[in-house]
Amino acid sequence: MSSFKPSGSVVVVTGAGGGIGRGIAAAFARRGASVVVTDVEGEAAEEVAGELRADGGSARAAQVDVTDARAVQSLADAVYAEEGRVDVLVNNAGVTMRPMRALWHGSEEDFRWMMEVNYFGVVNGLRAFLPRMLEQTGRRHVVNIASTAALNDVKGHSMYTGSKYALEGISNVLRAELADQGHDIGVTVVFPGAVATRIATSERLRAEADRSSARTVTPWVSAVDAHLDQTVADPDEVGERVFQAVLADDRYCLTQPVPARWQEQRLADLTGGFRDTPSTEPAS
């Protein structure tokens, strides 16, 4: 497996009009990559691309809604027509909802919107870019942004957590499939914790009638005091950690320290869940 060389590479980052996406785009641009900054908010994408160029980087902006498969395919067509290749695809665009709520207080539309952006938005990116990335030579990489919500049971956050679990699952299988077929393409799943971004205001991107503020939503109130035990990370620091993970071909990337008990509990829950599974051994 060859090593990734950032200088002269082409990097596509979705949801890069701010926050984690902006931090990742900046980390690659500083190393000489040509970065395509995409966001559903076109003006935000243009602003970030302008900042990267002002800092000496190579960047251009594109407005795209990742839930629109045809729009994402058009983005891929445009990037390949101009650049001829994509070396790193970063599926970062994601949303959440406030107030946090119990699963039974989430509407069907809430669940569908969360999955359309956080899961199918990534699927759309993979299906649009991967076929041509497979035809390239040299080291290539896919980065999918999950969440530490997939490591810890964050009560009141079931819709978001479910979408991120799904994203981790397809990422793991994709990495195995690429390795099985001998493709020089790595896959990294990133687990950001609390980061200083605008994700809590994601519903600004929904139709006004669908927003939580347009109806009565019962906020989650925990019966047990619990703390996430996390510091709030800076998006630029997160971007740097993601860049280093691509260089190292890390399978997973934690953007900041998390309590070990989160991962230990997850493993214990998984193995414990199989304890009573019937044996596959043939009966004697």
C-alpha positions in Angstrom: 0.0 0.0 0.0 1.5 3.3 -1.1 1.6 6.5 1.1 -0.5 9.5 0.7 1.2 12.6 -0.6 -0.9 15.7 0.1 0.9 18.2 -2.1 -0.9 18.4 -5.5 -3.7 16.0 -4.3 -7.4 16.8 -4.9 -9.6 16.8 -1.8 -13.4 17.1 -1.7 -15.0 18.0 1.6 -18.8 18.2 2.1 -20.3 20.4 4.7 -17.2 22.5 4.7 -18.9 25.9 5.0 -17.8 25.9 8.7 -17.0 23.8 11.7 -15.3 20.5 11.3 -15.5 20.6 7.5 -13.8 23.9 7.3 -11.0 22.7 9.7 -10.4 19.6 7.5 -10.3 21.6 4.3 -7.8 24.0 5.9 -5.6 21.2 7.1 -5.3 19.8 3.6 -5.0 23.2 1.9 -2.0 24.1 4.1 -0.2 21.0 2.7 -0.6 22.0 -0.9 -3.8 20.1 -1.7 -6.4 21.5 -4.1 -9.6 21.5 -2.0 -13.2 21.6 -3.2 -15.2 23.2 -0.5 -18.8 22.1 -0.7 -21.8 23.1 1.4 -25.6 23.3 1.1 -25.1 27.0 2.0 -23.3 28.2 -1.0 -22.2 31.6 0.4 -20.6 29.8 3.4 -18.7 27.5 1.0 -17.5 30.6 -1.0 -16.3 32.3 2.1 -14.3 29.4 3.3 -12.7 28.8 -0.1 -11.8 32.5 -0.2 -10.1 32.3 3.2 -8.1 29.3 2.1 -7.0 31.1 -1.0 -6.1 34.2 1.0 -3.8 31.9 3.1 -2.0 30.7 0.0 -4.0 27.6 -0.6 -5.8 26.3 -3.7 -9.6 26.0 -3.2 -12.8 26.4 -5.0 -16.4 26.3 -3.7 -19.5 24.4 -4.8 -23.0 24.5 -3.5 -24.5 21.1 -3.1 -27.2 19.4 -1.1 -25.9 15.9 -0.2 -29.4 14.5 0.1 -29.8 15.2 -3.7 -28.1 12.2 -5.4 -28.3 13.9 -8.8 -26.7 17.1 -7.4 -23.9 15.1 -5.8 -23.3 13.2 -9.1 -23.2 16.5 -10.9 -20.6 17.7 -8.4 -18.5 14.6 -9.1 -18.8 15.2 -12.8 -17.6 18.8 -12.5 -14.7 18.0 -10.2 -13.4 15.2 -12.5 -13.9 17.4 -15.6 -11.8 20.1 -14.0 -9.3 18.2 -11.9 -9.2 14.8 -13.5 -9.0 13.0 -10.2 -10.1 12.9 -6.5 -7.6 11.6 -4.0 -9.5 12.2 -0.8 -13.2 12.3 -0.3 -14.4 13.6 3.1 -18.1 12.9 3.8 -18.5 15.4 6.6 -22.0 17.0 6.1 -24.2 16.2 9.0 -27.1 17.5 11.1 -28.7 17.1 14.5 -31.8 18.5 16.3 -32.6 20.5 19.3 -34.1 20.1 21.7 -32.9 16.5 22.3 -35.9 14.2 22.7 -36.9 10.6 23.5 -37.2 8.3 20.6 -41.0 8.2 21.0 -41.1 12.0 20.7 -39.4 12.0 17.3 -41.7 12.4 14.3 -41.4 10.3 11.2 -40.2 13.4 9.4 -37.5 13.9 12.0 -36.1 10.4 11.6 -36.2 10.6 7.8 -34.4 14.0 7.7 -31.7 12.8 10.0 -31.0 9.7 7.9 -31.3 11.5 4.6 -28.4 13.9 5.6 -26.2 11.9 7.9 -26.5 8.5 6.2 -27.8 8.8 2.7 -25.8 12.0 2.2 -22.7 9.8 2.7 -24.1 7.0 0.5 -24.7 9.6 -2.3 -21.1 10.8 -2.0 -19.6 7.3 -2.1 -21.7 6.2 -5.1 -20.9 9.4 -7.0 -17.2 9.5 -6.5 -16.0 5.9 -5.8 -16.4 4.4 -9.2 -14.0 6.9 -10.7 -11.7 6.9 -7.7 -11.4 3.1 -8.2 -10.0 3.7 -11.7 -7.3 6.0 -10.6 -3.8 5.0 -9.5 -1.9 6.1 -6.4 -3.0 6.3 -2.9 -6.6 7.4 -2.3 -8.7 7.8 0.8 -12.3 8.1 2.1 -13.1 9.8 5.3 -16.5 9.4 6.9 -17.5 11.6 9.9 -19.4 9.6 12.5 -19.6 10.7 16.2 -18.7 9.7 19.7 -22.5 9.3 20.0 -21.8 5.9 18.4 -19.5 5.0 21.3 -21.7 6.1 24.2 -25.5 5.9 24.8 -26.4 9.5 24.7 -30.0 9.5 26.0 -32.4 11.8 24.1 -30.2 11.5 21.0 -31.5 8.2 19.4 -32.1 9.6 15.9 -28.6 11.1 15.6 -26.9 8.1 17.2 -28.7 5.7 14.8 -27.6 7.6 11.8 -24.0 7.6 13.0 -24.0 3.9 13.8 -25.2 3.2 10.3 -22.4 5.3 8.9 -19.8 3.4 10.9 -21.2 0.1 9.7 -21.0 0.9 6.0 -17.5 2.4 6.4 -16.2 -0.8 8.0 -17.6 -3.0 5.2 -16.3 -0.6 2.6 -12.8 -0.8 3.9 -12.9 -4.6 3.9 -14.3 -4.7 0.4 -11.6 -2.3 -0.9 -8.9 -4.4 0.7 -10.4 -7.6 -0.6 -10.2 -6.3 -4.1 -6.7 -5.0 -3.7 -7.6 -1.3 -4.2 -5.1 1.3 -2.8 -7.9 3.2 -1.0 -8.1 3.6 2.8 -11.2 4.3 4.8 -11.2 6.3 8.1 -14.2 6.6 10.4 -13.9 9.8 12.5 -15.5 10.0 15.9 -15.7 13.7 16.9 -16.9 14.6 20.4 -18.1 18.0 21.4 -16.7 20.5 18.8 -17.3 24.3 18.6 -19.6 24.3 15.5 -23.1 25.4 14.4 -24.4 21.8 14.2 -26.9 22.5 17.1 -28.6 25.0 14.7 -28.9 22.5 11.9 -32.7 22.9 11.7 -32.2 26.2 10.0 -31.6 24.1 6.9 -35.1 22.4 7.1 -38.3 23.8 5.7 -39.7 26.1 8.4 -42.9 24.0 8.8 -40.8 20.9 9.6 -38.6 22.5 12.3 -38.9 21.6 15.9 -39.6 25.2 16.7 -42.8 25.0 14.6 -44.4 22.5 16.9 -44.4 21.3 20.5 -41.5 19.0 21.2 -41.0 17.5 24.6 -37.3 18.0 25.6 -35.3 15.1 27.0 -34.9 15.4 30.8 -32.7 12.6 32.2 -33.8 10.8 35.4 -30.2 10.3 36.2 -27.5 13.0 36.2 -24.9 12.3 33.6 -22.1 14.2 32.1 -20.4 13.5 28.7 -17.0 14.1 30.3 -15.7 15.9 27.2 -14.0 19.1 26.5 -15.1 21.2 23.5 -12.6 20.8 20.7 -11.6 23.5 18.2 -12.5 22.6 14.6 -9.0 23.4 13.4 -7.6 20.9 15.9 -10.1 18.3 14.7 -9.1 19.0 11.1 -5.4 18.4 11.9 -6.2 15.1 13.6 -8.2 14.0 10.6 -5.3 14.9 8.3 -2.9 12.9 10.4 -5.3 9.9 10.4 -5.3 10.0 6.6 -1.5 10.0 6.5 -1.4 7.1 8.9 -4.2 5.2 7.2 -6.0 4.9 10.5 -9.2 2.9 10.5 -10.6 5.0 13.3 -9.9 8.5 14.5 -10.9 9.9 17.8 -10.6 13.7 17.6 -10.2 14.1 21.4 -9.8 11.9 24.4 -13.0 10.1 25.6 -13.5 8.0 28.7 -12.2 4.5 28.2 -15.4 3.2 29.8 -17.4 4.3 26.8 -15.6 1.8 24.5 -15.3 -0.8 27.2 -19.0 -0.7 27.8 -19.8 -0.9 24.1 -17.6 -4.0 23.8 -19.2 -5.5 26.9 -22.7 -4.9 25.6 -21.9 -6.5 22.2 -20.3 -9.6 23.6 -22.9 -9.9 26.3 -25.6 -9.8 23.7 -24.3 -12.9 22.1 -24.1 -14.9 25.3 -27.4 -16.7 24.7 -27.1 -17.1 20.9 -27.8 -20.7 19.9 -24.7 -22.7 18.8 -24.2 -23.2 15.0 -22.7 -26.6 15.7 -24.7 -29.4 14.2 -26.7 -31.4 16.7 -25.2 -34.8 17.6 
